[in-house]
Amino acid sequence: MTFETPSVGAVILAGGESRRMGTDKGALTLEGQRFLDRVAGELALWPERLVSVRAPEDAPACPGFTPVADRFPGCGPLGGLHAALSACRSDWLLAVACDMPLFRRELGEFLALFPSPAADACVPVDRAGRVHPLCALYGKSALPVLEAQLRRGDYRLTSALDRLRVRYVPLGHSAFGDETVANINTRADYLALLARRSRIPMAAVCGVKNAGKTAFLCGLLPELRRLGIRTAVIKHDGHNFEPDVPGTDSFRLRQAGAEPVAVYSARRYLLTARQAVTPEQLAAAMDGADLILLEGGKQADLPKIEIVRSAVSAAPVSDPAGLLAVCSDLDCAPAGVPRLALEDYAGAARLLAALVK
């Protein structure tokens, strides 16, 4: 008897309650894109594409993916996986949690090489020996085990692995790093992810207009220097500032058509250009710094310290998941986010030092 190549579909597990994060993990952003959209983009070529949700009304905007509501509501990923396997046409499903923003299409294609009649699941194992059942392949043959466990009230996916025939796939034998199967479960996980996406750790000091961001930075920088952290600053300006003073040689050269223009001496240089640029692109030129702070950027995908001054605002405007701390004269920090006094520069420096390390 020959083993025919099975059909493989894909499902995004997006029906969790995000209790530890405190906000919808699929809606978190990295490099300007929702986690959910990043995973969906990597799964766009699978012939059958599903997204598991708690209930039909909870279905997120995810073009090209068919929502599948839990048949056993409130049972976590196990319930979502069971519902997707019950609804799918494919022999196997590649299940990927929506909180895996570094998942890659090629990893899914690699795992799809391992299904066999002797297995109900193919599950990757990272280099530390951790099993990752939320980025794995599951066959239709797993359904009876999953349903029986749900009816017993045991909602742990790891318990299901004990009852299934599992083919474990070591990532150490592949070209894929462990980060491709990493879940972002907590605010600390998210902050660490944001910090390590740039060559040099970056964070933002943000707030509404006139919150005192520049004054805060001027108090913070000496504290960072005392901790031995070399800090560069990028300032966002909402207006079209003019860096070249009329009458200077650099101004005349730019008016004549030079773009960009650089001026340098033995101790400093200045480069000006009329073009759009991102903080990350500017950061790439800041060699020698241990930390880069962006003044502003309340919507940036960076860890943030937000200044909330009662004279101008009453609450933070940033996504709580990305907040390192709120510095305020009000008791307005979201749950789980440290609140510092407006002039607690030393406390803010310690939080940033931990980020650098």
TORTORVO-785227 format. One line per field, with one value per residue (C-alpha): x, y, z; residue in one letter; residue number from 0. Coordinates in pm, 1 decimal. Each point is the difference from the previous one (the first is absolute). Example, Ala and Ser with C-alpha at 12.3 -4.5 7.8 and 13.67 -1.06 7.14 Angstrom:
TORTORVO-785227
px <- (1230.0  137.0) .
py <- (-450.0  344.0) .
pz <- (780.0  -66.0) .
type <- (A  S) .
seq <- (0  1) .
***
This chain:
TORTORVO-785227
px <- (0.0  142.1  -31.2  -150.4  118.8  -253.9  -166.1  114.8  -191.4  75.7  -176.1  88.0  -90.7  -144.4  -272.0  196.1  -92.8  351.5  -29.6  372.0  43.5  -317.8  -71.4  -67.5  336.2  -91.7  -47.0  350.0  229.5  354.6  157.3  -336.7  -190.7  -240.4  121.6  -308.7  78.3  363.1  -100.7  -275.2  249.5  229.2  -291.8  -150.6  103.4  -161.0  -293.6  -238.1  25.8  -199.1  8.4  -136.8  -208.1  -196.3  -329.8  -109.8  -32.1  364.0  138.0  284.6  51.5  216.2  -60.3  36.3  -54.0  -328.6  -103.2  -74.0  -172.5  79.4  -235.8  116.9  18.4  247.3  237.3  302.6  215.7  -116.4  -357.6  110.7  205.0  -287.6  -245.2  238.5  73.6  -373.7  -72.9  293.2  5.3  374.6  153.1  234.6  7.5  300.7  -104.0  178.2  -88.0  -67.2  263.0  293.3  103.2  331.9  -152.9  116.9  -172.9  305.8  -29.1  -356.5  115.1  275.8  -245.5  -233.4  265.8  -53.1  -363.1  -30.5  -270.3  177.7  -44.0  -285.7  219.1  338.3  131.7  324.0  247.3  235.4  368.1  -73.3  -224.8  -327.7  -295.4  -212.4  -350.2  -134.1  209.4  -52.9  -181.2  -305.0  -179.0  -370.7  87.1  64.6  -368.2  -131.2  276.2  -56.2  -378.1  24.2  238.5  -222.5  -298.2  207.8  68.7  376.3  88.7  379.4  142.3  308.1  -225.8  -132.9  354.3  33.7  -293.0  78.1  253.3  245.6  291.4  235.6  204.9  324.4  64.6  367.9  15.6  -146.7  85.2  -275.2  80.6  -193.1  -147.6  -222.2  -208.4  11.6  -331.1  -37.6  -209.3  70.2  73.5  362.1  25.0  -133.5  234.6  297.7  -106.3  -28.1  336.9  195.8  -135.0  261.2  377.8  15.1  -284.6  -253.8  -273.1  -230.2  -66.9  -345.2  -307.4  -247.0  114.8  151.2  23.6  365.9  180.9  313.1  27.0  -35.8  272.6  231.8  -43.0  21.2  318.2  238.1  -143.4  62.5  353.3  57.3  -100.6  258.5  -256.8  94.7  -329.1  -91.7  -322.2  -222.3  -251.4  -319.0  -128.1  -356.6  84.8  220.8  303.0  278.3  344.9  209.5  13.9  -41.6  333.7  213.2  194.5  -204.7  -321.2  134.5  115.7  -336.4  -180.0  225.0  -114.9  219.2  -195.2  98.7  261.4  257.0  225.3  277.4  295.1  249.9  -256.7  -348.6  -204.6  -345.3  -193.2  -323.1  -235.3  -354.3  -143.9  -217.3  187.9  -93.5  153.3  137.5  181.5  153.8  97.0  202.7  244.0  49.2  301.3  149.9  -325.1  -125.7  -355.4  -196.9  -289.9  -267.5  -162.9  -361.7  -122.3  -300.0  -119.8  344.3  64.5  245.5  1.4  -126.4  20.2  -300.4  -13.8  -347.5  -11.0  -328.6  18.6  -34.9  -142.0  -169.7  95.6  256.2  -71.5  241.5  -89.3  51.6  175.6  295.3  41.0  312.4  -139.7  -224.3  160.7  -275.4  -132.9  -324.0  -81.8  -75.5  228.3  -179.7  -3.2  341.7  185.4  234.0  -80.8  286.3  -2.7  39.2  361.5  104.4  281.7  198.5  -292.6  -53.0  373.0  -5.1  -288.1  183.7  323.3  -184.0  -126.6  354.0  126.1) .
py <- (0.0  339.0  320.9  274.8  354.7  151.9  336.5  265.7  314.2  270.8  154.3  307.9  -52.6  340.0  -86.1  37.8  240.0  152.0  2.5  38.5  275.5  184.9  98.7  -177.6  -149.3  -27.6  379.4  73.1  146.3  -62.3  215.4  162.9  -325.8  -189.2  -335.8  -157.7  151.2  -111.5  -361.4  17.6  128.2  -295.5  -243.3  168.3  -276.2  -291.2  -138.7  -3.9  283.6  26.3  229.1  -134.3  237.1  -31.0  98.9  122.1  357.5  -8.5  -70.4  245.3  162.4  -260.1  -4.9  -340.3  -193.7  -167.7  55.6  -314.8  47.4  -223.8  -295.1  -14.6  372.5  124.0  -297.0  184.8  -119.4  -360.6  106.5  205.4  -285.3  -245.7  231.6  59.7  -370.9  -73.5  261.6  -37.5  -193.3  -68.4  -318.1  205.5  355.3  215.9  183.1  327.3  223.5  365.1  106.0  -138.8  309.4  -152.5  -314.8  -61.5  -167.4  -216.2  -151.2  -107.8  -155.1  -182.9  -142.1  -106.7  -252.6  -214.6  -130.4  -378.5  -263.5  -83.0  350.5  224.0  308.4  138.3  238.7  203.7  -7.6  295.0  -16.8  23.5  -306.8  194.9  -141.8  247.0  -141.0  340.7  -12.6  -355.8  -231.7  -198.8  -272.4  -74.3  -317.6  220.0  104.1  -283.5  57.0  377.1  -32.9  -257.8  224.1  306.1  -195.6  -96.4  366.6  -26.6  291.5  -34.8  -58.3  -159.7  -266.4  -79.9  -59.8  -274.8  -184.0  67.0  -170.9  289.6  32.5  252.1  213.3  146.8  352.8  -52.5  -212.2  278.4  349.6  157.0  190.5  -53.0  350.7  -120.7  -204.3  245.2  117.0  357.8  -72.8  290.6  370.8  -80.1  -234.1  275.1  266.6  -231.8  -75.5  368.1  79.2  -269.6  67.5  273.1  -42.5  244.6  -10.7  276.8  148.4  301.0  280.1  113.3  192.7  251.7  345.1  206.6  -301.2  86.9  -263.9  205.7  109.9  -361.8  -113.2  273.0  -136.3  -363.8  16.3  81.4  -297.0  -230.9  135.5  -75.6  -360.3  -16.2  -5.5  198.7  141.2  151.1  196.2  35.1  282.8  -13.5  335.4  22.8  306.0  55.0  133.9  175.5  -124.4  215.7  368.6  224.5  153.1  -297.9  -194.9  -313.5  195.3  141.5  -343.7  -157.5  286.4  -62.5  -362.4  -210.4  -270.0  -99.7  243.1  -87.3  235.7  -139.0  108.4  -178.5  -22.9  -23.1  -35.0  95.9  -180.4  147.0  -148.6  62.4  -349.9  -217.8  -204.6  -233.3  -2.5  -345.5  130.2  282.4  -242.9  -203.9  293.5  40.1  -218.9  10.7  42.7  -255.5  135.1  221.2  206.2  140.0  318.5  -41.3  -306.2  -91.0  -223.9  -146.5  -371.6  62.8  -38.3  329.4  222.1  230.1  337.8  86.9  346.7  95.8  352.6  -129.3  -355.5  -247.0  -345.4  -178.3  -13.1  -284.1  -367.9  -135.3  -312.9  210.1  212.6  -34.1  256.2  303.2  308.1  214.7  208.2  -199.5  -358.1  -93.3  -290.3  -300.3  -322.7  -163.6  312.0  171.2  360.9  236.7  358.7  266.3  61.9  -352.7  -1.2  -258.5  -244.6  42.1  -48.3  -328.7  -130.2  95.4  -155.4  -330.0  30.5  48.0  -304.0) .
pz <- (0.0  -99.9  200.2  -215.1  57.2  242.2  -54.0  245.7  93.0  254.6  298.0  204.0  365.4  90.1  249.6  322.6  278.6  35.2  379.0  65.2  -258.7  96.1  -361.0  -329.4  -98.0  -366.0  -9.8  134.4  -262.8  -116.2  -270.3  -62.0  -55.5  224.9  130.3  -158.8  -339.1  18.7  62.0  -264.2  -255.1  64.6  -43.9  -306.0  -242.5  187.8  -203.8  298.4  251.9  322.6  301.8  328.7  213.1  323.7  -164.0  -347.5  123.5  116.6  -348.3  -78.5  -338.2  -172.6  -377.6  -163.3  324.5  92.2  364.8  200.7  337.7  297.6  53.3  360.3  94.5  258.8  -30.9  -138.1  -291.8  44.3  -77.1  -298.9  -141.7  47.0  -178.9  -289.6  -51.1  13.2  -267.9  -237.3  -328.7  24.3  142.9  217.5  135.2  70.9  319.7  79.7  295.6  -79.8  256.5  -205.4  -200.0  -111.6  -151.2  -357.0  -292.8  -61.2  347.4  -80.0  -325.4  190.0  255.7  -281.8  -107.0  311.0  4.0  -10.8  63.5  326.6  146.1  111.9  46.1  -104.6  264.6  -5.9  288.9  48.0  86.2  372.4  -20.0  25.5  -190.7  -203.4  -57.0  -110.1  -316.7  -115.8  -241.2  110.4  -194.2  -9.6  192.9  306.6  24.8  222.1  255.2  5.7  35.4  278.5  191.0  -43.9  132.4  306.1  67.2  -56.2  -226.8  -1.6  -345.3  154.9  155.6  -345.4  -122.6  261.7  -161.3  -364.8  -222.0  -31.2  -236.5  158.9  -240.4  147.6  -128.9  80.3  -314.6  -212.9  -121.0  213.9  317.1  320.5  -30.1  -286.4  247.5  291.8  151.0  123.8  308.7  235.4  -7.6  93.3  -301.2  -226.6  136.4  -44.2  -357.2  -86.6  156.6  -180.4  -348.4  -54.5  5.2  290.3  257.4  -53.7  214.6  -27.7  245.8  -106.8  106.2  -132.8  -109.3  284.5  231.2  66.6  -202.9  -66.8  364.0  110.3  -240.0  126.7  352.9  -109.3  -208.9  290.3  194.5  -294.4  -30.2  369.6  -71.1  -276.8  -282.5  -309.3  -125.3  -335.9  -53.4  -305.2  20.3  -201.6  -126.7  -124.3  -209.5  -304.9  182.6  -192.5  112.8  -234.0  91.1  -303.8  -95.9  102.5  -259.9  65.7  -61.9  -327.9  -116.6  71.4  -173.7  -300.1  -17.7  230.9  187.9  263.2  134.6  266.8  195.0  219.1  209.8  221.1  282.5  -153.9  -313.3  -122.7  -273.7  -134.7  -256.9  -120.2  7.0  221.9  257.3  285.4  348.8  -76.5  -308.0  201.2  274.8  -250.6  -27.3  375.6  62.4  347.0  194.8  252.9  -13.9  -237.4  133.0  -228.0  123.8  -103.3  -187.1  213.9  -285.8  -73.9  44.5  283.2  379.3  136.9  303.8  -19.0  173.1  129.7  154.7  164.7  -140.3  -356.9  10.5  230.8  -130.1  -219.1  -371.9  -87.3  -25.6  355.5  -132.3  -117.1  312.5  212.8  242.2  38.6  157.4  141.5  285.0  -35.5  95.0  -360.4  -94.0  -154.5  199.9  7.3  -119.6  250.9  91.1  73.6  117.9  -268.5  98.9  95.4  -253.2  194.1  2.9  -374.6  -60.1  191.8  -214.0  -317.9  128.0  48.2  -357.6  -130.1  190.3) .
type <- (M  T  F  E  T  P  S  V  G  A  V  I  L  A  G  G  E  S  R  R  M  G  T  D  K  G  A  L  T  L  E  G  Q  R  F  L  D  R  V  A  G  E  L  A  L  W  P  E  R  L  V  S  V  R  A  P  E  D  A  P  A  C  P  G  F  T  P  V  A  D  R  F  P  G  C  G  P  L  G  G  L  H  A  A  L  S  A  C  R  S  D  W  L  L  A  V  A  C  D  M  P  L  F  R  R  E  L  G  E  F  L  A  L  F  P  S  P  A  A  D  A  C  V  P  V  D  R  A  G  R  V  H  P  L  C  A  L  Y  G  K  S  A  L  P  V  L  E  A  Q  L  R  R  G  D  Y  R  L  T  S  A  L  D  R  L  R  V  R  Y  V  P  L  G  H  S  A  F  G  D  E  T  V  A  N  I  N  T  R  A  D  Y  L  A  L  L  A  R  R  S  R  I  P  M  A  A  V  C  G  V  K  N  A  G  K  T  A  F  L  C  G  L  L  P  E  L  R  R  L  G  I  R  T  A  V  I  K  H  D  G  H  N  F  E  P  D  V  P  G  T  D  S  F  R  L  R  Q  A  G  A  E  P  V  A  V  Y  S  A  R  R  Y  L  L  T  A  R  Q  A  V  T  P  E  Q  L  A  A  A  M  D  G  A  D  L  I  L  L  E  G  G  K  Q  A  D  L  P  K  I  E  I  V  R  S  A  V  S  A  A  P  V  S  D  P  A  G  L  L  A  V  C  S  D  L  D  C  A  P  A  G  V  P  R  L  A  L  E  D  Y  A  G  A  A  R  L  L  A  A  L  V  K) .
seq <- (0  1  2  3  4  5  6  7  8  9  10  11  12  13  14  15  16  17  18  19  20  21  22  23  24  25  26  27  28  29  30  31  32  33  34  35  36  37  38  39  40  41  42  43  44  45  46  47  48  49  50  51  52  53  54  55  56  57  58  59  60  61  62  63  64  65  66  67  68  69  70  71  72  73  74  75  76  77  78  79  80  81  82  83  84  85  86  87  88  89  90  91  92  93  94  95  96  97  98  99  100  101  102  103  104  105  106  107  108  109  110  111  112  113  114  115  116  117  118  119  120  121  122  123  124  125  126  127  128  129  130  131  132  133  134  135  136  137  138  139  140  141  142  143  144  145  146  147  148  149  150  151  152  153  154  155  156  157  158  159  160  161  162  163  164  165  166  167  168  169  170  171  172  173  174  175  176  177  178  179  180  181  182  183  184  185  186  187  188  189  190  191  192  193  194  195  196  197  198  199  200  201  202  203  204  205  206  207  208  209  210  211  212  213  214  215  216  217  218  219  220  221  222  223  224  225  226  227  228  229  230  231  232  233  234  235  236  237  238  239  240  241  242  243  244  245  246  247  248  249  250  251  252  253  254  255  256  257  258  259  260  261  262  263  264  265  266  267  268  269  270  271  272  273  274  275  276  277  278  279  280  281  282  283  284  285  286  287  288  289  290  291  292  293  294  295  296  297  298  299  300  301  302  303  304  305  306  307  308  309  310  311  312  313  314  315  316  317  318  319  320  321  322  323  324  325  326  327  328  329  330  331  332  333  334  335  336  337  338  339  340  341  342  343  344  345  346  347  348  349  350  351  352  353  354  355  356) .
***
